């Protein structure tokens, strides 16, 4: 039986174009989306669909439902095209949940832009203010496609970056590869750079264990961390300090590119990390975890390799710089 996909939800326009370009039949695509790929369909096209694609409840990706063989083919197409997609079993729903982190959303934005006027970061910003995104695209971008970059930047500022202020607290949504969401202790914005798309957060009142993960050093009352989060990086850095400023150690979390929302930041943790102590020691932790998740199909081999190579690059730079590191606890990897 020919693979036939039905797509519904906020990713439908981009994914319809994606599958049609790969020769996969899609139920009832619009004329604008299908273009030269359009074929005549019978009235029962929806009933014939062998794979159904619909939004996840949080709209951070899609649920793929169908036979193991045909769903697997759809997933392989997505994994081949989007290096950072995360695939998880969806118990109780009879399918596979596919999360689209930052890079995947960006590629879907560009695909949608071949069909309809689409701002950069459309799929993320639409989760924040769909009406505002729709208005800019239909009233401004449609008339001035050459201004896509500028209009996108202005919209991102209005919906996200202009809402940030020093002293405001922001949540940290730390998403595990298996789908668990760990809400880390909120960070107070101490510095923001709109041009560089970078936040510096001060965090305290740490949750969870009584020692710092990886560093295995006891937590103490008054400890704090300076966390630097920057758009377009495969990691972000926590510098842990005692209340009087003495350095405890550095922790580099390897993750998909961070997505910025008005009330939180979100990323998918890629398991492997780098830790560094004040005495110059530094090491990679949990490299076996990211390899195991790849073997189980959660991530692509390309994403596994990206995570591991990023960790080794950070380790190399950290070891070289520890001997000459300044006394400032606000040092960050460039």
C-alpha positions, 0 to 999 in steps of 0.5 A: 500500500502506498504511504499516504499521510494526513497532517493536522495542526500548526506544522501542517503547512510546512510538513505538507510541503516537506512530504510532498517534496519527498514523493509522499502523498498527503491527504487534501493539501491546499493548492498553495502548498501542493503546487506542482505536486498536487494530484487528483484525490477521491472523496475518501482520501482521509480514510485512505491515510495510513499515517496520521500526524497531529500536534502534541498537546504542548505543540512542541512537535507532532504525534505520528500514528500508524503501522510500525512500518509506515510510521517508521518511514515517516520518522526516518524522513524527519530524522534525515532532514532535521538533525535535532528531532527527538523521538519518544514512544507515546504510551496510551496514544499508540504512536511516536511523539516527535519533538521539534527543538529550535533548529527543526522549527527553524527549518520548518519556518523556511519550508512554510515560507516557500508557501506562505509569508512566514517570519523567522521563528514563526512556529515558536512565536506562534506558541506565544501570540498567534494573532500577532504573528498572523497579523505581521505575516499577512499585513506586512510581510506579504507586502514586503517579503524583502523585509523578512529578517527585519520584521522577524527581528522586530516581532521577536523583540516585541514578543520576547526580548522586550519583556525581559528586565533586570531583576525579573525571574524566568523559569528554566524548562529542562526537557529530558530525552525521554520527555520528562520536564525538570523545572530548574530553580528560576533565574533572576535576569542580571544582564541581557543583551538583545543584540547578542540574544544572550541572558545572564541569570543568577540562580539560588535555592537549588532543587534536588540533590544535596550535592552539585551534579557532576561536581559532587560538592555539597551545597550550602546555604547562600550558594548561587550560580551565574548561568549564561544562556545564548541563542545558537549554542549547543551548551550553556554554562553554570558557574557555581559560587559560595555566598562570599563569591568563592568558586565551587566549579563550572558545569557546562550543560550540552543541549539543543539550542535554547528557545526563549519565551517571555516566561521561560527558556526551554531546551532538550538536555542531551545528557552529556555534560562537562564539569570543571573544578577550581583546582584545574581538573575537568572531565566529561560526564554521562557520555555513555548516556547519550550513546545509549539514547541514540541506540534506543532511537531517541536521537539521530547519530548526527545529534549524538555526535554533535553532543559528544564533539561539543563536550570534547571541544569545551573540555579542551578549551576549559583545560587550556584556560583553567591555569590562567583563569581570572578570579572572576566567577563570571567567566564564560566560554566564548 
